[in-house]
Amino acid sequence: MKKRAATLGFEDSKAVFGLLRAEQRPLEEIVSDFASIFSHGRQFIPSFSLSVLLQDKKMLSSTQRLIAFAILHQAYASQKPSTNPFINLIISAACDVEAEKCERAFVLQLLQLFGSDGSNNGKELLKQSAADYIKNFDPSVHVFPQQEQLQQEYADKDHPEPYSSPFKDGSIKNVVADPDVPRGCDANSSEFDLQPGTKSKVGSGDKDETMLGLLSNIALEGLGPHWSRPIPPRLPVQDDELVWLNPVDNHELLWDDGMCVDTSRGAAVRDLIAKALKGPLVPAQQEQVLLELANDLKLVYHCGLTPRKLPELVENNPLIAVEVLTKLINSPEIAEYFTVLVNMDMSLHSMEVVNRLTTAVELPSEFIHMYITNCISSCENIKDKYMQNRLVRLVCVFLQSLIRNNIINVKDLFIEVQAFCIEFSRIREAAALFRLLKSLE
């Protein structure tokens, strides 16, 4: 979208031109009215318009030029001289040998006000009107310094020159010469004044009306050349190059329901799981863990239990171990938990966990077969007869439960289980298991 050029409105232009025509009013009153009409943040545009008019000596009369310079100076008098955006124009006017001496002297006195501490000379300058200053001007009392001296004293030597674009240099100025005024003639000369009953020698328009229209139509950038930038043509895509893709950014927002939720509940479960690894929990604590795991299905992934810690949980709190493994049945890591459970030392709690798992979820058959093989091997390798008899009874009861609940297919393990029963036939539970096998043949 093309940026609109900053210009003065008609009412603001009328106010500025009214101040320029007040040649009999004290300069300090004119400057005060300018500050009241335009706040500090709005003073640059009218000040720039005045600077454009000052660049052409034929645009304004002598009194109007003094008023314009006073406004440009006083609008930024509270700041350092080098920060005044029109300081170079003011210095150039003070050193312009082609300008009127009264104007050069006036501008030079304005510059000296930057270093004034409120002396009478500084106050008296602005208390005069532009007409009185020109009327009482004495050229013999003024000495004009060199431009380099003024530049060094009031301008910022370290401030870099602004970048000048070649397109900006090619712009047409906002102000052009009046074609009705011959080159070298002064349009303000008395010979061009309109006499009663005669025709104007220079056009027939109203100069004040022209000035007012010019103020309201001066743009900051001038009338620059149009820079034509056509879109370059697209080259054909070759067979050996990648095709540029323009994906459509039509993404849907996904709301995170877990954002900013209370995480204290998960912290409590983690603390209880850590205690459950070290010893049995009291019934109230067990109920709390089971309830929290049932209410939040994702909490089991953040409770702090890893496959390496599973044997400790099985031995100390088998009911919690069953609940955790049931929630993790669809986890990619469930195979690691099963591997640890198969290879841990056989005990009443481990068999209780496996037995409860077989009735709660569908376990892989290879896992059950591997666990049964491990149990039989443990019974055969134990040396303590008392512990051996105890474990054999547990294994036989466990196997009978699996067979009666149709958890395992007896044919897959018939020979191995039959040999186990014959080896420990002296034990009543082993004999009962053997009879169960025979009844299924």
C-alpha positions as CSV (number, residue, x, y, z in Angstrom):
1,M,0.0,0.0,0.0
2,K,1.4,3.4,-1.0
3,K,2.2,5.6,2.0
4,R,0.4,8.9,2.0
5,A,2.7,12.0,1.9
6,A,2.7,14.1,5.1
7,T,1.2,17.6,4.3
8,L,-0.5,20.4,6.1
9,G,-4.3,20.6,6.1
10,F,-6.0,23.7,4.8
11,E,-6.8,25.0,8.3
12,D,-3.3,24.5,9.5
13,S,-1.9,26.1,6.4
14,K,-4.2,29.1,7.0
15,A,-2.9,29.4,10.5
16,V,0.7,29.3,9.5
17,F,0.2,31.8,6.7
18,G,-1.6,34.1,9.2
19,L,1.5,34.0,11.4
20,L,3.7,34.9,8.5
21,R,1.6,38.0,7.7
22,A,1.8,39.3,11.3
23,E,4.8,41.5,10.5
24,Q,3.8,44.1,13.2
25,R,3.4,41.7,16.0
26,P,6.3,40.9,18.4
27,L,8.2,37.8,17.3
28,E,7.8,36.1,20.7
29,E,4.0,36.3,20.5
30,I,4.1,34.8,17.0
31,V,6.4,31.9,18.2
32,S,4.1,31.4,21.3
33,D,1.0,31.2,19.0
34,F,2.8,28.7,16.8
35,A,3.6,26.5,19.8
36,S,0.0,26.7,21.0
37,I,-1.5,25.7,17.6
38,F,1.0,22.9,17.0
39,S,2.0,20.6,19.9
40,H,5.6,19.5,20.1
41,G,5.0,16.3,18.3
42,R,3.2,18.1,15.4
43,Q,5.7,20.9,14.8
44,F,7.9,19.2,12.2
45,I,5.5,19.2,9.3
46,P,4.7,23.0,9.4
47,S,8.4,23.7,10.1
48,F,9.4,21.7,7.0
49,S,6.8,23.6,4.9
50,L,8.4,26.9,6.1
51,S,11.9,25.6,5.2
52,V,10.8,24.8,1.7
53,L,9.4,28.3,1.2
54,L,12.7,29.7,2.6
55,Q,14.8,27.9,0.0
56,D,13.4,30.2,-2.7
57,K,14.0,33.9,-1.9
58,K,11.1,35.0,-4.1
59,M,8.4,33.1,-2.2
60,L,8.3,35.2,0.9
61,S,8.7,38.9,1.7
62,S,11.6,40.1,3.9
63,T,9.4,40.3,7.0
64,Q,7.9,36.9,6.3
65,R,11.3,35.3,6.0
66,L,12.4,36.7,9.4
67,I,9.2,35.3,11.0
68,A,9.8,31.9,9.4
69,F,13.4,31.7,10.6
70,A,12.3,32.7,14.1
71,I,9.7,29.9,14.1
72,L,12.3,27.3,12.9
73,H,14.7,28.3,15.6
74,Q,12.4,28.7,18.5
75,A,10.5,25.4,17.8
76,Y,13.6,23.5,18.8
77,A,15.2,26.1,21.1
78,S,14.9,23.8,24.2
79,Q,17.2,21.2,22.6
80,K,20.8,21.2,21.6
81,P,21.5,23.2,18.4
82,S,22.8,20.1,16.6
83,T,19.5,18.3,17.2
84,N,17.5,21.0,15.3
85,P,16.6,19.3,12.0
86,F,16.8,22.7,10.3
87,I,20.2,23.8,11.8
88,N,22.0,23.5,8.5
89,L,19.5,25.7,6.7
90,I,19.8,28.3,9.5
91,I,23.6,28.3,9.3
92,S,23.5,28.5,5.5
93,A,21.2,31.5,5.7
94,A,23.5,33.3,8.1
95,C,26.4,32.8,5.6
96,D,24.5,33.5,2.4
97,V,26.3,36.5,0.8
98,E,23.5,36.9,-1.7
99,A,20.9,37.4,1.0
100,E,20.0,40.7,2.5
101,K,22.3,41.8,5.4
102,C,19.3,42.4,7.7
103,E,18.3,38.8,7.2
104,R,21.8,37.4,7.7
105,A,22.2,39.5,10.9
106,F,18.8,38.3,12.2
107,V,19.6,34.7,11.7
108,L,23.1,35.1,13.2
109,Q,21.5,36.6,16.3
110,L,19.1,33.7,16.5
111,L,22.0,31.3,16.5
112,Q,23.6,33.2,19.3
113,L,20.5,32.7,21.3
114,F,21.4,29.0,21.7
115,G,24.2,30.0,24.1
116,S,22.3,32.9,25.6
117,D,21.6,32.7,29.4
118,G,18.6,35.1,29.2
119,S,20.5,38.3,28.6
120,N,18.8,41.5,27.5
121,N,20.1,41.2,23.9
122,G,18.4,37.8,23.5
123,K,15.1,39.0,25.0
124,E,15.1,42.2,23.0
125,L,15.5,40.4,19.7
126,L,12.2,38.5,20.0
127,K,10.3,41.4,21.6
128,Q,10.6,43.3,18.3
129,S,8.4,42.8,15.3
130,A,9.8,41.8,12.0
131,A,9.0,45.2,10.5
132,D,10.6,47.1,13.4
133,Y,13.8,45.0,13.1
134,I,14.2,45.7,9.4
135,K,13.4,49.4,10.0
136,N,15.9,49.9,12.8
137,F,18.6,47.6,11.3
138,D,22.2,49.1,11.3
139,P,24.5,47.0,9.1
140,S,27.6,48.7,10.4
141,V,27.4,46.9,13.8
142,H,27.3,43.4,12.5
143,V,30.3,41.1,11.7
144,F,29.5,37.9,9.9
145,P,31.7,34.8,10.7
146,Q,32.7,32.1,8.3
147,Q,30.3,29.2,7.7
148,E,32.9,26.7,9.0
149,Q,33.0,28.5,12.3
150,L,29.3,28.4,12.7
151,Q,29.1,24.8,11.6
152,Q,31.7,23.8,14.2
153,E,30.0,25.8,17.0
154,Y,26.3,24.9,16.4
155,A,26.2,21.8,14.2
156,D,27.2,18.2,15.1
157,K,30.5,17.5,13.4
158,D,30.3,13.8,14.1
159,H,26.8,13.5,12.7
160,P,27.0,11.6,9.3
161,E,25.6,13.1,6.2
162,P,22.2,11.7,5.4
163,Y,22.0,9.2,2.6
164,S,20.9,10.7,-0.7
165,S,19.2,8.4,-3.1
166,P,19.7,8.9,-6.8
167,F,15.9,8.8,-7.2
168,K,15.5,11.5,-4.5
169,D,18.1,13.6,-6.4
170,G,15.9,13.2,-9.5
171,S,12.8,14.5,-7.8
172,I,11.2,17.7,-9.0
173,K,11.3,20.4,-6.3
174,N,8.1,21.3,-4.5
175,V,8.5,25.0,-5.5
176,V,9.1,26.0,-9.1
177,A,9.8,29.5,-10.5
178,D,6.8,31.6,-11.7
179,P,6.9,31.5,-15.5
180,D,5.3,35.0,-15.6
181,V,8.3,36.6,-13.9
182,P,11.3,37.2,-16.2
183,R,14.5,35.6,-15.1
184,G,16.6,38.0,-13.0
185,C,13.6,40.2,-12.0
186,D,12.3,40.7,-8.5
187,A,8.7,39.7,-8.3
188,N,8.3,41.9,-5.1
189,S,9.5,45.0,-6.9
190,S,7.2,48.0,-6.9
191,E,7.1,48.0,-10.8
192,F,5.0,44.9,-10.7
193,D,2.5,46.4,-8.3
194,L,-1.0,46.4,-9.6
195,Q,-2.1,50.1,-10.4
196,P,-5.7,51.1,-10.4
197,G,-7.2,50.7,-13.9
198,T,-4.2,48.8,-15.3
199,K,-3.6,45.2,-16.1
200,S,-1.1,43.2,-13.9
201,K,2.3,42.7,-15.5
202,V,2.8,39.4,-13.7
203,G,-0.2,37.1,-14.1
204,S,-3.6,37.9,-12.7
205,G,-3.8,35.7,-9.6
206,D,-3.7,36.5,-5.9
207,K,-0.3,35.9,-4.4
208,D,-1.6,35.3,-0.9
209,E,-4.1,32.7,-2.2
210,T,-1.3,31.0,-4.1
211,M,0.9,30.9,-1.0
212,L,-1.9,29.4,1.1
213,G,-2.5,26.7,-1.5
214,L,1.2,26.0,-1.8
215,L,1.5,25.5,2.0
216,S,-1.4,23.0,2.1
217,N,0.1,20.9,-0.8
218,I,3.8,20.7,0.0
219,A,4.8,17.1,0.4
220,L,8.0,16.0,2.3
221,E,9.3,13.8,-0.5
222,G,8.7,16.2,-3.5
223,L,7.5,14.8,-6.8
224,G,9.9,11.9,-7.5
225,P,10.2,9.8,-10.6
226,H,8.2,6.6,-10.7
227,W,10.4,3.6,-10.1
228,S,8.9,0.9,-12.3
229,R,9.6,-2.6,-10.9
230,P,7.9,-5.2,-13.1
231,I,7.6,-8.8,-11.8
232,P,10.4,-10.8,-13.4
233,P,9.2,-13.7,-15.6
234,R,9.4,-17.2,-14.3
235,L,12.0,-19.5,-15.8
236,P,10.9,-23.0,-16.9
237,V,11.7,-25.7,-14.4
238,Q,14.5,-28.0,-15.6
239,D,14.3,-31.8,-15.1
240,D,17.4,-31.8,-12.9
241,E,16.4,-29.1,-10.4
242,L,14.1,-29.1,-7.4
243,V,10.6,-27.7,-7.7
244,W,9.8,-24.9,-5.4
245,L,6.9,-25.8,-3.1
246,N,4.4,-23.2,-1.7
247,P,2.7,-25.1,1.1
248,V,-0.6,-23.8,2.3
249,D,-0.4,-22.7,5.9
250,N,-3.8,-23.9,6.9
251,H,-3.0,-25.2,10.3
252,E,-5.5,-25.9,13.0
253,L,-4.8,-25.0,16.6
254,L,-4.7,-27.9,19.1
255,W,-5.6,-27.0,22.6
256,D,-3.5,-28.7,25.3
257,D,-6.0,-29.7,28.0
258,G,-3.2,-30.5,30.3
259,M,-1.8,-27.0,30.3
260,C,-1.8,-25.2,33.7
261,V,-3.5,-28.2,35.4
262,D,-2.7,-29.1,39.0
263,T,0.3,-31.4,39.1
264,S,0.3,-31.9,42.8
265,R,-1.7,-35.2,42.4
266,G,1.0,-36.7,40.2
267,A,3.7,-35.7,42.7
268,A,1.8,-37.5,45.5
269,V,1.6,-40.7,43.5
270,R,5.3,-40.5,42.7
271,D,6.1,-40.2,46.4
272,L,3.9,-43.2,47.2
273,I,5.5,-45.3,44.4
274,A,8.9,-44.4,45.8
275,K,7.8,-45.6,49.2
276,A,6.2,-48.8,47.7
277,L,9.6,-49.8,46.3
278,K,11.1,-49.9,49.8
279,G,8.3,-51.5,51.8
280,P,4.6,-52.4,52.0
281,L,2.2,-49.5,52.0
282,V,-0.6,-49.2,54.5
283,P,-4.1,-49.9,53.1
284,A,-5.0,-46.2,53.0
285,Q,-1.9,-45.5,50.9
286,Q,-2.6,-48.4,48.6
287,E,-6.2,-47.2,48.0
288,Q,-4.9,-43.7,47.2
289,V,-2.5,-45.0,44.6
290,L,-5.0,-47.3,43.0
291,L,-7.6,-44.5,42.9
292,E,-5.3,-42.0,41.4
293,L,-4.1,-44.4,38.7
294,A,-7.8,-45.2,37.8
295,N,-8.8,-41.6,37.5
296,D,-5.8,-40.5,35.3
297,L,-4.8,-43.1,32.7
298,K,-1.7,-41.1,31.7
299,L,-0.4,-40.8,35.3
300,V,1.1,-44.3,35.1
301,Y,3.7,-43.0,32.6
302,H,4.9,-40.4,35.1
303,C,4.8,-42.3,38.4
304,G,8.5,-43.0,38.3
305,L,8.4,-46.8,37.9
306,T,11.0,-48.2,35.5
307,P,11.5,-51.9,34.4
308,R,14.6,-52.1,36.6
309,K,12.5,-51.2,39.7
310,L,9.7,-53.6,39.0
311,P,11.0,-56.6,41.1
312,E,11.1,-54.3,44.2
313,L,7.5,-53.3,43.7
314,V,6.3,-56.9,43.0
315,E,7.8,-58.1,46.3
316,N,6.6,-55.3,48.5
317,N,3.3,-54.3,46.9
318,P,2.0,-56.9,44.4
319,L,-1.5,-55.3,44.0
320,I,0.0,-52.0,43.0
321,A,2.4,-53.8,40.6
322,V,-0.6,-55.5,39.0
323,E,-2.4,-52.2,38.5
324,V,0.6,-50.5,37.0
325,L,1.4,-53.3,34.6
326,T,-2.3,-53.4,33.6
327,K,-2.2,-49.7,32.7
328,L,1.1,-50.2,30.8
329,I,-0.2,-53.1,28.7
330,N,-0.3,-50.9,25.5
331,S,3.0,-49.2,26.2
332,P,5.9,-49.8,23.8
333,E,8.0,-50.7,26.9
334,I,5.7,-53.4,28.2
335,A,8.0,-56.1,26.7
336,E,10.8,-54.9,29.0
337,Y,8.6,-55.1,32.0
338,F,7.6,-58.7,31.1
339,T,11.2,-59.7,30.6
340,V,12.2,-58.4,34.0
341,L,9.2,-60.2,35.6
342,V,10.1,-63.5,33.9
343,N,13.7,-63.4,35.0
344,M,13.2,-62.3,38.6
345,D,13.4,-64.8,41.5
346,M,10.3,-66.9,41.8
347,S,8.2,-66.1,44.8
348,L,4.6,-66.1,46.1
349,H,4.2,-62.4,45.2
350,S,5.6,-62.8,41.7
351,M,3.2,-65.7,41.0
352,E,0.3,-63.7,42.4
353,V,1.2,-60.8,40.1
354,V,1.3,-63.1,37.0
355,N,-1.9,-64.9,38.0
356,R,-3.8,-61.7,38.5
357,L,-2.4,-60.3,35.1
358,T,-3.6,-63.4,33.3
359,T,-7.2,-62.8,34.4
360,A,-7.1,-59.0,33.9
361,V,-5.5,-58.7,30.5
362,E,-4.5,-60.9,27.6
363,L,-0.8,-61.8,28.1
364,P,1.4,-63.1,25.3
365,S,1.5,-66.9,25.3
366,E,5.3,-66.9,25.0
367,F,5.6,-64.9,28.2
368,I,3.4,-67.3,30.1
369,H,5.3,-70.4,28.8
370,M,8.6,-68.8,29.7
371,Y,7.5,-67.9,33.2
372,I,6.2,-71.5,33.8
373,T,9.5,-72.9,32.6
374,N,11.3,-70.6,35.0
375,C,9.2,-71.7,37.9
376,I,9.8,-75.4,37.2
377,S,13.5,-74.8,36.9
378,S,13.6,-72.9,40.2
379,C,11.8,-75.7,42.0
380,E,14.3,-78.3,40.6
381,N,17.4,-76.2,41.5
382,I,16.6,-75.3,45.1
383,K,18.5,-77.2,47.7
384,D,16.4,-76.6,50.8
385,K,13.8,-79.3,51.0
386,Y,11.4,-77.3,53.0
387,M,11.5,-74.3,50.7
388,Q,11.4,-76.7,47.7
389,N,8.2,-78.4,48.9
390,R,6.7,-75.0,49.6
391,L,7.5,-73.7,46.1
392,V,6.3,-76.9,44.4
393,R,2.9,-76.5,46.1
394,L,2.7,-72.9,44.9
395,V,3.6,-73.8,41.4
396,C,1.1,-76.6,41.2
397,V,-1.7,-74.4,42.5
398,F,-0.7,-71.7,40.1
399,L,-0.7,-74.2,37.1
400,Q,-4.1,-75.6,38.1
401,S,-5.5,-72.1,38.1
402,L,-4.1,-71.4,34.6
403,I,-5.5,-74.7,33.3
404,R,-8.9,-74.3,34.8
405,N,-9.3,-70.7,33.5
406,N,-8.1,-71.8,30.0
407,I,-5.2,-69.3,30.1
408,I,-2.8,-71.9,28.7
409,N,-3.1,-74.7,26.3
410,V,-1.9,-77.9,28.2
411,K,-0.7,-79.5,25.0
412,D,2.0,-76.9,24.6
413,L,3.5,-77.8,28.0
414,F,2.2,-81.3,28.6
415,I,5.5,-83.2,28.6
416,E,7.3,-80.6,30.7
417,V,4.5,-80.3,33.3
418,Q,4.0,-84.1,33.4
419,A,7.7,-84.7,34.1
420,F,7.5,-82.0,36.9
421,C,4.5,-83.8,38.5
422,I,6.2,-87.2,38.4
423,E,9.4,-85.8,39.9
424,F,7.5,-84.3,42.9
425,S,4.7,-86.9,43.1
426,R,5.3,-87.3,46.8
427,I,3.7,-83.9,47.2
428,R,-0.1,-83.9,47.3
429,E,-0.6,-80.8,45.1
430,A,1.8,-82.3,42.4
431,A,-0.3,-85.5,42.4
432,A,-3.5,-83.5,42.1
433,L,-2.0,-81.6,39.1
434,F,-1.0,-84.9,37.5
435,R,-4.5,-86.3,37.8
436,L,-5.8,-83.0,36.2
437,L,-3.5,-83.5,33.3
438,K,-4.7,-87.1,32.8
439,S,-8.3,-86.1,32.9
440,L,-7.7,-83.6,30.0
441,E,-6.2,-86.2,27.7
